[in-house]
Amino acid sequence: MLPARDGAPLGEMRRSAQAPNCSYFVNWRKTSDARRLECRGDDGGTYVVTLDYTCPAADVGSTLELRVGE
């Protein structure tokens, strides 16, 4: 598990509190908003990513984009 404290908000997204270890990301409203997280996979292969998030009922099932290698 990679907690929110290990990521950096981009765009208008921000942390819910000043201390990274006690926060989550809020204000994720635009496609230009993002969370940057660096991690290293030493072995090639298939990886599974699970993202836990909350959103308004109208946005349940929205498509999210995961980029690797940037």
N, CA, C and O of each residue as an XYZ file, in Angstrom:
280
protein
N       0.840     -1.175      0.000
C       0.000      0.000      0.000
C       0.887      1.241      0.000
O       1.859      1.326      0.752
N       0.543      2.187     -0.844
C       1.264      3.461     -0.914
C       0.312      4.557     -0.436
O      -0.585      4.948     -1.183
N       0.480      5.054      0.767
C      -0.438      6.035      1.328
C      -0.311      7.413      0.679
O       0.672      7.712      0.000
N      -1.322      8.237      0.902
C      -1.349      9.586      0.336
C      -0.117     10.394      0.722
O       0.328     11.247     -0.045
N       0.434     10.136      1.896
C       1.601     10.920      2.341
C       2.780     10.785      1.392
O       3.639     11.665      1.345
N       2.832      9.690      0.632
C       3.956      9.449     -0.269
C       3.777     10.090     -1.641
O       4.671      9.999     -2.482
N       2.655     10.727     -1.877
C       2.404     11.343     -3.178
C       2.476     12.853     -3.118
O       2.568     13.443     -2.042
N       2.432     13.471     -4.286
C       2.440     14.931     -4.384
C       1.262     15.371     -5.241
O       1.075     14.841     -6.336
N       0.457     16.331     -4.770
C      -0.669     16.807     -5.559
C      -0.207     17.735     -6.678
O       0.733     18.511     -6.502
N      -0.867     17.651     -7.819
C      -0.575     18.512     -8.968
C      -1.861     19.193     -9.411
O      -2.953     18.667     -9.195
N      -1.734     20.357    -10.027
C      -2.915     21.102    -10.454
C      -3.556     21.761     -9.248
O      -2.858     22.279     -8.376
N      -4.891     21.746     -9.193
C      -5.605     22.366     -8.076
C      -5.861     21.395     -6.931
O      -6.416     21.785     -5.903
N      -5.468     20.146     -7.094
C      -5.598     19.176     -6.011
C      -4.691     19.613     -4.864
O      -3.626     20.188     -5.088
N      -5.120     19.339     -3.642
C      -4.302     19.698     -2.484
C      -4.526     18.680     -1.369
O      -5.421     17.838     -1.442
N      -3.706     18.777     -0.354
C      -3.844     17.899      0.811
C      -4.957     18.415      1.725
O      -5.239     19.613      1.768
N      -5.570     17.504      2.441
C      -6.635     17.885      3.373
C      -6.085     18.554      4.630
O      -6.818     19.255      5.328
N      -4.813     18.346      4.921
C      -4.165     18.934      6.096
C      -2.712     19.219      5.748
O      -2.188     18.673      4.778
N      -2.072     20.052      6.514
C      -0.698     20.439      6.218
C       0.290     19.285      6.386
O       1.231     19.156      5.603
N       0.085     18.460      7.385
C       1.006     17.340      7.630
C       0.704     16.191      6.662
O      -0.406     15.659      6.682
N       1.657     15.799      5.823
C       1.407     14.748      4.840
C       0.992     13.413      5.446
O       0.212     12.677      4.841
N       1.506     13.091      6.636
C       1.196     11.786      7.218
C      -0.201     11.708      7.815
O      -0.640     10.630      8.215
N      -0.903     12.830      7.882
C      -2.268     12.856      8.429
C      -3.227     13.484      7.428
O      -4.155     14.188      7.826
N      -3.023     13.244      6.148
C      -3.862     13.904      5.153
C      -4.250     12.957      4.028
O      -3.731     11.849      3.897
N      -5.169     13.437      3.240
C      -5.583     12.777      2.009
C      -5.749     13.881      0.974
O      -5.634     15.058      1.315
N      -6.015     13.531     -0.276
C      -6.106     14.543     -1.323
C      -7.548     14.991     -1.528
O      -8.470     14.175     -1.548
N      -7.728     16.297     -1.678
C      -9.046     16.888     -1.906
C      -8.971     17.814     -3.120
O      -7.889     18.133     -3.611
N     -10.139     18.235     -3.589
C     -10.258     19.178     -4.702
C      -9.789     18.575     -6.030
O      -9.226     19.277     -6.870
N     -10.023     17.286     -6.213
C      -9.678     16.599     -7.463
C     -10.883     16.750     -8.369
O     -11.788     15.915     -8.343
N     -10.907     17.800     -9.167
C     -12.104     18.149     -9.936
C     -11.900     18.225    -11.436
O     -12.863     18.109    -12.195
N     -10.675     18.417    -11.875
C     -10.405     18.599    -13.303
C      -9.523     17.470    -13.818
O      -8.815     16.818    -13.051
N      -9.574     17.250    -15.117
C      -8.708     16.222    -15.699
C      -7.241     16.622    -15.610
O      -6.364     15.769    -15.740
N      -6.963     17.891    -15.395
C      -5.575     18.345    -15.252
C      -5.043     18.162    -13.823
O      -3.840     18.289    -13.595
N      -5.922     17.866    -12.867
C      -5.485     17.594    -11.500
C      -4.920     16.181    -11.449
O      -5.424     15.278    -12.116
N      -3.876     15.996    -10.658
C      -3.231     14.682    -10.612
C      -2.504     14.486     -9.292
O      -2.308     15.417     -8.511
N      -2.118     13.257     -9.081
C      -1.276     12.891     -7.943
C      -0.042     12.213     -8.511
O      -0.148     11.258     -9.280
N       1.105     12.699     -8.138
C       2.361     12.096     -8.595
C       2.896     11.216     -7.476
O       2.971     11.620     -6.316
N       3.260     10.020     -7.856
C       3.789      9.060     -6.898
C       4.910      8.303     -7.570
O       4.721      7.701     -8.627
N       6.061      8.334     -6.964
C       7.200      7.611     -7.529
C       7.388      6.301     -6.793
O       7.463      6.264     -5.564
N       7.463      5.247     -7.550
C       7.760      3.934     -6.983
C       8.552      3.158     -8.025
O       8.538      3.490     -9.210
N       9.226      2.145     -7.576
C      10.097      1.402     -8.475
C       9.703     -0.065     -8.490
O       9.593     -0.708     -7.446
N       9.495     -0.575     -9.682
C       9.265     -2.002     -9.845
C      10.537     -2.608    -10.401
O      10.876     -2.370    -11.561
N      11.235     -3.371     -9.614
C      12.515     -3.922    -10.050
C      12.372     -5.015    -11.102
O      13.296     -5.266    -11.875
N      11.229     -5.654    -11.126
C      11.028     -6.755    -12.061
C       9.988     -6.382    -13.104
O       8.967     -5.771    -12.786
N      10.253     -6.755    -14.355
C       9.270     -6.554    -15.405
C       8.083     -7.469    -15.176
O       8.198     -8.486    -14.491
N       6.957     -7.115    -15.739
C       5.791     -7.974    -15.583
C       4.525     -7.163    -15.452
O       4.497     -5.972    -15.762
N       3.496     -7.807    -14.998
C       2.196     -7.179    -14.821
C       2.024     -6.787    -13.360
O       2.283     -7.585    -12.459
N       1.593     -5.574    -13.135
C       1.340     -5.080    -11.787
C      -0.138     -4.743    -11.663
O      -0.775     -4.367    -12.647
N      -0.675     -4.871    -10.483
C      -2.065     -4.531    -10.212
C      -2.078     -3.262     -9.370
O      -1.367     -3.164     -8.370
N      -2.893     -2.287     -9.781
C      -3.022     -1.030     -9.047
C      -4.454     -0.922     -8.545
O      -5.404     -1.102     -9.307
N      -4.602     -0.630     -7.266
C      -5.913     -0.398     -6.678
C      -5.911      1.010     -6.101
O      -5.011      1.376     -5.345
N      -6.913      1.793     -6.455
C      -7.022      3.163     -5.966
C      -8.309      3.288     -5.169
O      -9.393      3.049     -5.701
N      -8.202      3.655     -3.920
C      -9.376      3.903     -3.089
C      -9.676      5.391     -3.133
O      -8.793      6.211     -2.882
N     -10.912      5.745     -3.448
C     -11.287      7.152     -3.525
C     -12.755      7.315     -3.186
O     -13.522      6.353     -3.210
N     -13.136      8.535     -2.874
C     -14.540      8.869     -2.676
C     -14.905      9.932     -3.691
O     -14.050     10.692     -4.146
N     -16.177      9.980     -4.043
C     -16.649     10.966     -5.016
C     -18.162     11.087     -4.897
O     -18.806     10.255     -4.257
N     -18.731     12.120     -5.513
C     -20.186     12.234     -5.531
C     -20.799     11.025     -6.246
O     -20.177     10.441     -7.133
N     -22.003     10.662     -5.860
C     -22.675      9.495     -6.450
C     -22.720      9.569     -7.974
O     -22.612      8.545     -8.648
N     -22.878     10.766     -8.516
C     -22.956     10.929     -9.976
C     -21.648     10.573    -10.674
O     -21.647     10.298    -11.874
N     -20.541     10.574     -9.948
C     -19.231     10.307    -10.549
C     -18.711      8.891    -10.293
O     -17.603      8.557    -10.712
N     -19.494      8.061     -9.615
C     -19.069      6.680     -9.364
C     -18.850      5.974    -10.697
O     -19.687      6.058    -11.596
N     -17.733      5.286    -10.819
C     -17.419      4.575    -12.062
C     -16.668      5.411    -13.075
O     -16.467      4.974    -14.208
N     -16.250      6.605    -12.690
C     -15.494      7.465    -13.603
C     -14.208      6.772    -14.043
O     -13.667      5.929    -13.327
N     -13.734      7.136    -15.217
C     -12.489      6.582    -15.737
C     -11.315      7.400    -15.222
O     -11.338      8.630    -15.277
N     -10.297      6.726    -14.727
C      -9.068      7.364    -14.275
C      -7.931      6.878    -15.153
O      -7.998      5.783    -15.712
N      -6.895      7.680    -15.279
C      -5.744      7.330    -16.112
C      -4.522      7.104    -15.238
O      -4.223      7.900    -14.348
N      -3.824      6.016    -15.500
C      -2.583      5.703    -14.805
C      -1.461      5.758    -15.823
O      -1.507      5.072    -16.845
N      -0.457      6.570    -15.547
C       0.703      6.671    -16.441
C       1.917      6.076    -15.751
O       2.127      6.272    -14.554
N       2.698      5.360    -16.509
C       3.890      4.712    -15.977
C       5.090      5.147    -16.792
O       5.025      5.199    -18.020
N       6.181      5.460    -16.119
C       7.424      5.766    -16.815
C       7.603      7.202    -17.221
O       8.356      7.486    -18.152
N       6.940      8.110    -16.559
C       7.094      9.526    -16.896
C       7.811     10.247    -15.792
O       8.039     11.453    -15.887
